[in-house]
Amino acid sequence: MAEAYIIDAVRTAGGRRGGKLAGWHPADLGGEVLNALVDRTGVDPAAIEDVVVGCVTQGGEQAFQIGRNMVLASKLPQSVPAVSIDRQCGSSQQAIQFAAQAVMSGTQDLVIAAGVESMTRAPMFSNVALYGKAGVGTGPVSPRIKERFGVNEFSQFTGAEMIAKKYGFTKDELDRFALESHRKAIAATEAGAFGREIIAIDVDGEPHVRDEGIRFDATLEGIGSVKTLVEGGYITAANASQVCDGSSGVLVASEAAVKAHGLKPIARIHNLTVTAGDPVIMLEEPIPATERALKRAGMTIGDIDLYEVNEAFAPVPLAWLKATGADPARLNVNGGAIALGHPLGASGTKLMATLVHALRARGKRYGLQTMCEGGGIANVTIVEAL
């Protein structure tokens, strides 16, 4: 089978809701990532054959084909096509997989996978809430779905509570995991570990290059004092991912394109997997998805040097660790979404940028990335650093 290579992977530093990136239109913010990829790799912008963009809240400023608008807001010529996809939190990880599949099939040679989400300017759930306020429709969960699953809605928050109970975690364990996410992110920031992946975004004449959500003064007492979302529950705003504005992207190329354009790959795509399961507990699917990916790749969890498991809620990566027997020391080594933020549709390519650069910085070989996603879906991508 033909190979698919990652030539470069970049991201913006995260912006808090209403924070430093709030003044950026998401199309322009995404366009900066596209510009950075062609500038850093030296590839001819006209040679890009497609741009696949993940975005979850495709309404307001992120409506009307945000992927295409990112191209039009960038230095790529208007001849470069684009498509916007929604696989919920895994949208831009799926964008990588679609880009890799296009390259591996031989139908395209240079494809950008990217993601964008301004959770300030297109708030989460606003594409549902605004319809409800206008009296249009009854919501995304149809009568047949309600009858089949016995629920009126699918809730990621409920799913996170269910996972915490199922795997026997205490709130203190979740809070300690959250604190460790901040500590790792602080250490990575102070050591300059994100220097290769973060591109500077101008904010009032100053470069925005530091993730805004990291709490440098985080303490277990402070995290533990945050009120749970439900009475007697486990999940709080402090042990869940942060609302975040951001964009990210990966340039994927065929072997022929590598040779033709004189490119130097930084990683090779080793396995692409996506699975689906229970939409009620919803966030547990990375576990069977990882099992399938490893089996298809002929690998064990011990063969993987680093893992990026999205910290949508603390019990998700903790349950993944418990079920897979993975080494906690290899998990989210530079912190995760609890500290760095989860810009929904941009998180897939964001995590890939962090994973690939972390592998190379440590002289490691294999990395695995997985995301829990709305509807009970999960993507797994295994890469080999070069």
Rosetta blueprint (number, residue, H / E / L):
1 M L
2 A L
3 E L
4 A E
5 Y E
6 I E
7 I E
8 D E
9 A E
10 V E
11 R E
12 T E
13 A L
14 G L
15 G E
16 R L
17 R L
18 G L
19 G L
20 K L
21 L L
22 A L
23 G L
24 W L
25 H L
26 P H
27 A H
28 D H
29 L H
30 G H
31 G H
32 E H
33 V H
34 L H
35 N H
36 A H
37 L H
38 V H
39 D H
40 R H
41 T H
42 G L
43 V L
44 D L
45 P H
46 A H
47 A H
48 I L
49 E L
50 D E
51 V E
52 V E
53 V E
54 G E
55 C L
56 V L
57 T L
58 Q L
59 G L
60 G H
61 E H
62 Q H
63 A L
64 F L
65 Q L
66 I H
67 G H
68 R H
69 N H
70 M H
71 V H
72 L H
73 A L
74 S L
75 K L
76 L L
77 P L
78 Q L
79 S L
80 V L
81 P L
82 A E
83 V E
84 S E
85 I E
86 D L
87 R L
88 Q H
89 C H
90 G H
91 S H
92 S H
93 Q H
94 Q H
95 A H
96 I H
97 Q H
98 F H
99 A H
100 A H
101 Q H
102 A H
103 V H
104 M H
105 S H
106 G L
107 T L
108 Q L
109 D L
110 L E
111 V E
112 I E
113 A E
114 A E
115 G E
116 V E
117 E E
118 S E
119 M L
120 T L
121 R L
122 A L
123 P L
124 M L
125 F L
126 S H
127 N H
128 V H
129 A H
130 L H
131 Y H
132 G H
133 K H
134 A L
135 G L
136 V L
137 G L
138 T L
139 G L
140 P L
141 V L
142 S L
143 P H
144 R H
145 I H
146 K H
147 E H
148 R H
149 F H
150 G L
151 V L
152 N L
153 E L
154 F L
155 S L
156 Q H
157 F H
158 T H
159 G H
160 A H
161 E H
162 M H
163 I H
164 A H
165 K H
166 K H
167 Y L
168 G L
169 F L
170 T L
171 K H
172 D H
173 E H
174 L H
175 D H
176 R H
177 F H
178 A H
179 L H
180 E H
181 S H
182 H H
183 R H
184 K H
185 A H
186 I H
187 A H
188 A H
189 T H
190 E H
191 A L
192 G L
193 A L
194 F L
195 G L
196 R L
197 E L
198 I E
199 I E
200 A L
201 I E
202 D E
203 V E
204 D L
205 G L
206 E E
207 P E
208 H E
209 V L
210 R L
211 D L
212 E L
213 G L
214 I L
215 R L
216 F L
217 D L
218 A L
219 T L
220 L H
221 E H
222 G H
223 I H
224 G H
225 S L
226 V L
227 K L
228 T E
229 L L
230 V L
231 E L
232 G L
233 G L
234 Y L
235 I L
236 T E
237 A L
238 A L
239 N L
240 A E
241 S L
242 Q L
243 V L
244 C L
245 D E
246 G E
247 S E
248 S E
249 G E
250 V E
251 L E
252 V E
253 A E
254 S E
255 E H
256 A H
257 A H
258 V H
259 K H
260 A H
261 H H
262 G L
263 L L
264 K L
265 P L
266 I L
267 A E
268 R E
269 I E
270 H E
271 N E
272 L E
273 T E
274 V E
275 T E
276 A E
277 G L
278 D L
279 P L
280 V L
281 I L
282 M L
283 L L
284 E L
285 E L
286 P H
287 I H
288 P H
289 A H
290 T H
291 E H
292 R H
293 A H
294 L H
295 K H
296 R H
297 A H
298 G L
299 M L
300 T L
301 I H
302 G H
303 D H
304 I L
305 D L
306 L E
307 Y E
308 E E
309 V E
310 N L
311 E L
312 A L
313 F E
314 A L
315 P H
316 V H
317 P H
318 L H
319 A H
320 W H
321 L H
322 K H
323 A H
324 T H
325 G L
326 A L
327 D L
328 P H
329 A H
330 R H
331 L E
332 N L
333 V L
334 N L
335 G L
336 G L
337 A H
338 I H
339 A H
340 L H
341 G L
342 H L
343 P L
344 L H
345 G H
346 A H
347 S H
348 G H
349 T H
350 K H
351 L H
352 M H
353 A H
354 T H
355 L H
356 V H
357 H H
358 A H
359 L H
360 R H
361 A H
362 R H
363 G L
364 K L
365 R L
366 Y E
367 G E
368 L E
369 Q E
370 T E
371 M E
372 C E
373 E E
374 G L
375 G L
376 G L
377 I E
378 A E
379 N E
380 V E
381 T E
382 I E
383 V E
384 E E
385 A E
386 L L
